[in-house]
C-alpha cells in the first residue's frame, strides 16, 4: 500500500553553508538522489513564504520509506524537518471523518 507524506522543511546546515548556486545545485541533486533511492516521488513541492518553510507532498511505497528518507536527509545535513506526517486527500478523508462523526 502506498503512503503519501506532507512535510515542511527548512534548509539543513549543509544547504545553509552553500556559497554558490553550483554548490546549492549539487546539494539539491543530493536531496533528489535520497528521494529516488527510497522510491519517493514528489507530487508537489514549493515554498510557503508566510511560514518560511518548504512544503512537499511525496508518494512512497510505504511509511517506512518516508521515515528513512527523512532520517537520511537530516543526518546528511540537507534538510531540517519542521513537520512530517501522512497526507490524505479530501475525497479520501471525508468518508473517514463522516463515519467518525456519525460514530460508525
Buried (B, 14 or more C-beta within 10 A) or exposed (E): EEBBBBBBBBBBEBBEEBEEEEEBEEBBEBBEEBBEEBBBEEEEEEEEEEEEBBBBBBBBBEBEBBBBBBEBBBEBBBBBBBEBEEBEEEEEEEEEEEEEEEEE
